[in-house]
Amino acid sequence: MAICFSSAVKPANHFTVFFNPAPKKPIFKCSCSLPTVTTTEPEPVFTSVKTFAPATVANLGPCFDFLGCAVDGLGDYVSLKVDPSVHPGEVSISEVIGPSKLSKNPLWNCAGIAAISAMKMLGVRSVGLSLSLEKGLPLGSGLGSSAASAAAAAVAVNEMFGNKLLPDELVIAGLESEAKVSGYHADNIAPAIMGGFVLIRSYEPLDLMRLNFPEKKQLLFVLVTPEFEAPTKKMRAALPAEVGMPHHIWNCSQAGALVAAVLNGDPVGLGKALSSDKIVEPKRAPLIPGMEAVKKVAVEAGAYGCTISGAGPTAVAVVDNEEKGKVIGEKMVEAFWKEGNLKAVSMVKRLDRVGARLVGSVRAPR
């Protein structure tokens, strides 16, 4: 997304926002985005590893493309092993457990792309790897499905070779995957890798800011996913080409309030800001049957705020009590059926503060 004042003859309270859903050239060129970070080729520390990466909620209302958070208990698994039958320096996808339409070609699979990117950054040339992907997230749900696969794969490669890549370098590896699958934006891949809330301050150079929600404070997300596809490209195509200065100022103030609420551990303030987008959500909500009614019902039932998760169709509401969240989720499911004629499922999840991580390994013999 690029912002520029559109014309000297237009009034000062108006500017143009260009939403580019699928730029032909990524912001990072290959030579910049995939630096080799090791001077000597690392040897495998493990013969096999298994990693997990969580679901994510991006945009969070007024924070389009620059803020997201990780959600506990949902995500994808990647199993990776050293495989002598795979050509050195390459990755083979042996299995995909989940949606059958996902490709096993590593150049067309988000996990494969991220794994290859991480190998290039580490300078791995003498070892071939075999990867198995277990999808725990539905495709096109608005919960960062592609980012979870990419994050789990990048972290798996990094763990395999001694954990030499830093979090922001892992995000760059994941961005290579996101660019080919859902667009060059980091508000899913960054929190999927780093956990918690992550703000993307800039892309060139990549500058990530992790926002810490106080551990002693309760924060839960009510996630309601209807049986409906909301392709990212279609949802980005619905975005306005121009935005008036009043709406720009409003969204900036709400984004600032949301960041303050995160740092202060204030779920009420977070929910209020999350519900206040005047630019993106008003264009996308009508494309998801029942979404506007779902948001209204959630707030009336006691949620502190509600919006679309990522590009949708999942609706996300903010609460600080699990039982209360379950009741609100039931009402949101009812609203999807009553107003949108869509079946839906609800769940209440906590903030994932860890991000992608190693969950199993077999150490290489010395």
C-alpha angles and dihedrals in degrees: 000000000000126000124205137157103259104214143349090232095055118091117269093246093067133072137161126250115196113208108196107188096186115017113199091223122041119235089244116055115218095256091055102037097048107044117169103243100186125071093205128035109263122230122228113270091193134032089215138008137184122207138184129209124190134233116260139211112217133193094018091209110293096021099082112181096346109071135044142149139213124246123214125234100022127084152085133295128215124194115197130184140174106258121190089196091064117083111258113268093019138101128223123195107221099178143007114198108198133027109035094214093069112108123239090207103107091215090060100037120084093222091049094048092050092046091052091047092052091048090052092050090051092045094237108172106142102057132065121210134207118209133199119193123204111192115212094166127069117240118257094011099129091245099106098263096164092043092053091054092046093047094049091049096047092048091047092056091045093051091046090060101041105282095276099150120086121228094259090050090052088051089055090053089050092047090061086062096043091051091061097040112033109355138286101289129119104203090104103032095046097056090038088061101032102032127218121046117334126189119201105217095178141345101213101070096016107240118179126185119197111211114207117218105204110263094222092059123085120237125169134172125217105211118194117182120189125203094260135109119232106179112208093229092054093047092049091049088061093061119111120258092213133036127193119237094244091058091045091053092045094052092046091053092048092049089052090049091050092053090048090050091052093051092045094047091240111152091177093057091041092054093046092053093042090058095050107077112136099177115046108018095053089059097043103040095069089056091062109067111239097003096123091051091046091055092049093049092048093054093043089052091056108273113145090225144337137205143149116291108232110313091337159192089169115087117213125201128185124230138151099215125066098209091048089049092054091054091048090049091055091053091048090052089051091051093052089053097041099042103025103027088232129135112227142179127217135204136171116226137176129231112277105227097180109052125197112001148168112266101170141010147168113215119231116246115256 
